[in-house]
Amino acid sequence: MSETILDSSLFRNVYCYVAGGSEGCVSHGYSEGFLPAGYEWLAFAITAAVLAILFIQGALGGVLALIWGERRILARFQNRVGPNRWGPFGSLTSVADAIKTMFKEDIVPDQADRFLFNLAPVIMVVPVLMVFAVIPIGVGTLVADLNIGLLFVIAITSASGLAIAMAAWSSANRIAIFSGLRAVALLVSYEIPMALSLLGVLMITGTLSMTGTIEAQDVPFIIVQPLGFLVFFLAALAEMSRTPFDLTEAESELAAGHLNDYSSMKFGVLFLAEWAATVAGAMIIATVFLSGWRGFSPIPSHIWFVGKVVAVIFLIIWIRATWPRLRIDQVLSLAWKGLFELTMINLIVTAILTAAMADREADGSLFSAGELWIMAAVNWAVFFPSVYLIGKLLASKPYEDDSSEPQELYPVATEEKAFEGAAD
């Protein structure tokens, strides 16, 4: 077994208890396992299955907790009580909803493309679950430390927009198709600034590895890269169809959008994928910009990571409770006239700073903590005027009525003119 794979303590603790006699496990202090020598391939398959089940169940549990937590928090924002019937403080409400969804009738529209209609939920949920495999949730606790982790995340999350478009088109429903077209517009518009916002992080760390990104954050990148964080956070909200970018499911316009014709567990799987994407997005933000599992002793690294993820999720919920939904023209203008320009500014400033200060330290890092603080000071000095100027560029112009002729006022019910012709 490769030493790189065994560097993951989570993988090693499962694999080496199954095949402890292998050469790699012996070097880590393991003597024997359940399987005899020569069955390392079976041990690898068992370990992979165990870790896949563990992470999938963790994602499902996180989704149930998120649904309950968001409903409770939104209730507090809106001066309501929220779910409080099933379980302590309503904590089993999400479980009750899941059970109810399982036993609903599965209906497929007559004109639907059945193959694509059934395939869309799978394409929606599988990439989201794959993202969890490359995110370190603690010291050495991840499934795979890919050296292209950030690129993998950007690539795999692009499938969500395609899945929404597939679900909408296969429904043969005009309302759902509108949702699919909006999803494609969001995908094309926000993938570019999202990817570009990570280039500043790449310049500083010199690696695409998620673990390497965490280890390079002697100063959290939310401080060093404020423009990058702002762009990535807003683009992530759009990719996850979260408020104020939830145009694909605008209830007042499109009913339920691409979910309109789905029922039973197909609807449940699509719903699961959307909420799991919120959890995964918060984990990515915590990893890339909040230094991941890094913190202070004696608090375990896993607790630090979970706390940061919860803080990001709370911010996402807060935005949902505060901001109204944007129009499609506002969403696209923000992407092309706002976020894209901010990424360009961030890239230029970061490139100048890295070129001026790049000098690998003794511990292998590109920049010391002092140099990162200097970068932070310069980037924050650029952040405020940049956001102000872009805000002025995106500000709505006051409406001006150019018509010279006076317009007749529409009568109200209390005026006699409103009732003219009623007898006819």
N, C-alpha and C positions, 0 to 999 in steps of 0.2 A: 504494500500500500504506500502511495506517495506520501512523503513527509509533509508536503504542502497541505494535503487533505487532512492529515492527522493533527495539524496545527490547530484545527478547530476543536476545542475541548468538548463541544456538544457531540460532534461526530465521533471523536475518539472514545468518549465514555460509553457510547453505545457499541461501536464497532469492536473495540478491544475487549469488551466483556463477552462478545460472541466469538471472536477469533483472537483471543489474547496471546496465542502462541506464535502469531506472525512476527516477522522480523521487525517491522515498524513499531508494533505494540510492545515488544520486549524492550526496545530502547527507551520507551516511555514508562517502564516500570511494571508492565503487565506480564504475568507469567503464563496463564492459560485461560481458555475460554470454553464455551459450550461446544464449539465445533472443532474437530481435529484439523491438523494441518492439511492443506490442499483444498480446503473449502472456503478460501478467502473470498471467492466470487459470490458464494451464497451469503457469507457474512455481510458483504457489501450490499447485496440486494435487500437483506433483512434490515440493515441499518437505514438504507434509503427509504424503505417503506415506513419504518418507525418515525423517522424525521418528517417525512411528508405528512403522515397522519397527525403528528404532534403540531406542526405548524398550521395545517389546515384547521384542526380543531381550535387552536389558539386564535386564528383569524375569525372563525365562526363565533367563538366566545367574545372576542373583541367587538364584533358587529352587534351582537345582542346587547352588550353593555353600552355601546355607543347609542343605539336606538333608544334604550331606556333613559340614558343620561341626557341625550339631546331633548327628549320630550319633557323631562323634568326641568331642565335648565330653561327651555323656551317658555314653559309655564311660569317660571319665576319672573322672567323678563316681562311677560304679559299679565302679571298679577293673577295667575291661575294656580291651581293645585297640581295639575298634571296627573299621570296615571298613578293610582294609589289603591287599586282593588286587589290585584293578584300579587301575592307575596309581600314581604316587608317593603314599605314605601313603593309598592308597585313594581318591584324588581323582576317579577316573573311575567310581566305583561308582554314582553318581547317573546318569551317562550310560548305564551298562549297564542299570540299572533302567528307564530311559526307553525304551531299545530293546526290552527284554523286554516292556514294557507294550504297545508298538505292535503286536506280533505275537501277542498273546493273542486268543483267540476272543471275539467280541462277542456276548453273550447277552442277550436281552430276555425277561423273564418273560411267560408266556402271558396272564396277567390284567392286565398293565401297560397304562396309557394311553401308547401309543407316542409320540404327539406331545409330551406333557408330559415323558415320560421322556427323550426326546432333547433337548428344549429346556432342561431344568434345568441341564445343565453349561454351556450358553452363557450363560444368565442369571447363573450363578455367577461366571464368569471375566471377562466383559466389563466389568462395573462396577469390578472390582478393577484391571484394566489401565487404566481411565480415570482412576483416582486418581493414577497416576504422572504424568499430563500436567500437573497443577497444582502439583506439588511442586518447588521450586527445589533442584537438586542442586549448585549453584554460583552464582557471580555471573553473573546474566543467563542461566543455563542452565536453561531450562524451556520447555515447549511453549506454555503459555498462562497469563498472570498474570491470573486472574479476580479481579474486585473482590469476589466472593462466594466466594472459594476455600474458606474453612472451612465455609460452608453447603453448598457443593457436595460436599465430602468427607462430611459427615454424611448428606446426602441419598442419595448414590450408594452408600454402604456399607450402607444399610438393605436393599438388595436381596439381600444374602447370606442373611438369615434366610428371606426369601420363596423363594429358590432351593432352600434345604434343605427347606422345607415342600413345595415342588412335587416335588422328587425323591423325597421320602418317600411322598407321597400317590400319585404316579403308579406307584410300584412295586407297589402293592396288597399290601404286606407289613406285617403288624401291628407287627413289630419296628421297621421303618423309620418307620412312622407315629408310634410313640412318640417317635422321634428328631425328627420334624418338629414335634410338639407342644412338645417341649422347646425347639426352635429358636425357635418363635414366642414362647414364654414369655420366653426370653432377650432376643429382639429388643425386645419391648414393655417389658421391665423395665429394660434397660441403655441403650437409646437415650435415655431421658429424662435420667438423670444425666450421660451422655456429653455431650449437647448443653448442658446447664446448666453443666457444668464449663468450657466454653469461653466462657461469658458474662463471666466475670471477666477473661479475656484480652481480650475485645472491649472491655470498659470501659476497660482501660488503653491499648490500641493505637488504638481508634477506627476500626478497619478490619477487614474480613473477608479482605483479601488476604493470601496466604501470604507474599509478598515484604514487604509492609508489616509483618506480624507479626515477621518476622526483623529488619527494620531498627529496630523499636521496642525490641528486646531489648538495650539497653545493659547490663542485668543479666539473665541468663537467667531465664525465667519459672518454671523449676523452683525457683528460690530465692524469687522474688516471689510465686508462687502454689503453695505446697506442697500445699494441699488440692485445688486444681484438678488438679494433676498426678497425685496419688494416685487421685482419682476417675476421671480420664480413662484412666489406665493400667489400672486394674482393669476398667473398662467395655470398654476395647479388648480385653483378654484374653478377656472373655466374648463379645464380638462375633466374635472370631477363633476361638472354640471352643478356646482354649488352656488347658492345665492351670493352675489347678484347676477350670476351668469347661468342660471338654470332655465335657459330659454328652450331647451329640448323637452322640458316637461312643464311648460308654462300653463298652469291649470286654467287661468282665466282666458287663455287663447287656444291651447291645443289639448284641453282635457288632461290626458296623461301622456301625450306625445307618443313616442315609440312603444310605450307600455300599454297603450290604449286597448289593444286586442289580445293581450296576454292574460292568462288566468292560471290559477292553481300554482304548481311548483315552477312552471316556466316564469311566471311573474315573480315568484319567490327568488329564483336564481338571479334574475336581472336586478331585483331589489337588493339581494345580497351583494352582487358585484359592485353596485354603486356605493353602498355603505362600506364595503371592504376597501374600495378605492380611497375613501376618506381616511380610513385608518392607515393605509399604506402611504398616502400622501403626507400625512402628519409624521409618520416614521421617517420618510425621506427628508422632510424639512428638518426634523430634529437631528438627523444624522449629518446632513451636509452643512447646516448653518448653526446648529446649537451644540456642536461638539459631541453629539451622540451620547454614548454611555459614560463619557468622562465627567468626573465630579470630584468631590472631596471625601476622604475617608472619615469615619468607618462605614458610611452608607454604601451598600453594594452597587456595582455598576448597573445592574438591571433596574434597580429602583430609580436611579438617576434617569435612565432612558425612558422608563414608563412615565415618570413625572413630566419630562419635557414633551412627550407625545400628548399627554393629557392637556398640557398648557396650550399646545398648538390647536388641538381639537376644540378646546374652549374658545379660542379666538375665532375659529371657523364658525362655531355656533353663535357667537356674539355678533358676527357680521350678518348671519342669517336673520337674527332677531332685530337688526338695526337698519340694514340697507334695503331699499326697494329693488325690484328686478329692473335691470337695464333693458333698453330697446336693442334690437339686433344691430341697428346702425351705430348706436353708442358702443356696443361691445366690439364691433369690428374697428371702429375709430380708435378705441383704446389700444387695441392690439397693434395696429399699423402706424398710428400717429403718436402713440404714447410709449408703450412698452418697448417697441423695437428701437426707438430713439434712445431710450434710457439704457438699453443693453449696449448700444454703440458707445455711448458716453462712458459706461462702466468699463467696456473693453479697452478703450483708448487710455483711460486713466490708469487701469491696472497694468496694461502693457508698458506704459512709461515707468511706473513704479517698480515693476519686476525687473525691467531692463536696468534700472539704476541701482537696484539693491541686491540682485540675485547673486548669492555666494553661499554655496552649500556649507551648512554648519557641521560641527564635529559629530553630532548625533545623526547625521544623514538628512536632516530637514533642509529645505531651501532657505527658510527665513527664521530668524530668531524671534522670540516674543517681543523684543523691543522694536524690531523692524515691522512686525505685524501691527503694533500700536501706532507706528508712524503712518503706515498705510491706512489704518482706520481713521486717523485724524484728517488725512488728505481726502479720503473718500467721503467722510461726513461733511467736509467743507464743500465738496462737489454735490452732495446729495440734495441739500435743501434748495439751492438755486435751480438745479436740474428739475426737481419735482415741481417747483413753482412755475417754471417756464412751460413745462409740458402741460401743467394744469391750466395755464392761461391759453395755451394752444387748443386744448380740448373743451374749453368753456363754451357753453351754448350762447349764441348771440341773441340779444333781445329781439322779440318779434316786432316787426314794423308792418303796419297795414298801408300799402301803397295805393289802395283804391281811393279815388277822389270823390266818388259819389257816396252820399250817406246811406248807410245800411238800415233797412227797416228792422226794428226790434221785434223779436218773437214774443207774442202775447202770452201772458201767464193766465192761469185759470180764473183769477179774480177779475180780469178785465172782460168787458162785455164783448170785445171783438173775438175773444177766444171761442165764444159759443155761436158765432155766426155760422150758419149752414148746418148746425147740429140737427135741426128739424128735418132737413133734407135727407 
